[in-house]
Amino acid sequence: MNTSAVIEAKGLRKSHSRGDKAVEILRGIDLVIKAGETVAIMGPSGAGKTTLLQILGALNLPDNGFVKILGQDTTGLSDSSLSALRRRQLGFIFQSFNLLPSLTAVENVAWPLLLDGKNISESEDRARALLDQVSLGHRSHHRPTELSGGEQQRVAIARALVASPRLLFADEPTGALDSKTGAMVLELLLSLKNSTGASLVIVTHDHGVAKSCDRIIHLIDGRVAT
């Protein structure tokens, strides 16, 4: 495994407003994710897992501290630069799939490439190749409502991989699936992640999922448990 850091976070703090009060969610997080590493983030509800994932994935910015993604300090990037970083270098998988309901599977997978200005034909060719990899080539023209939960998550995995990202972020990727389907989806995700050499950060409550990772980061009350 390449031991170079793809994510370096230092002193992360984040508060959310609840009524007229600011509630501190992250209370000084330091961590490093290495190239090719698979890391689980675990902790009780309210520990700050999803907030941390969003900041590590440049979907949100910390109130204090910094995150370097592939050597770039995200706190110093413009909105357009952050969007370009997410499109070209990062892939996201969510518990609720987040597929566009009006688009077919192949269109959903190709969408990040089209947003980045890529050619439609080449983007859909790439999308079809990835749907074949997740064994959904025969369902490429079906819309999300015509697919099972497991199939939708496999489409979401293909979409996350379409731009050949160096970092994948997954927020409870098996949380909406039954145990058998969840195990199959996790095995597929890890297999594809390993074949690309990407790093993977997973938020999960599932100890079985966490045991499949190289390392577990435990959060308690917005801090990394030691």
Disulfide bonds with the S-S distance in Angstrom:
none
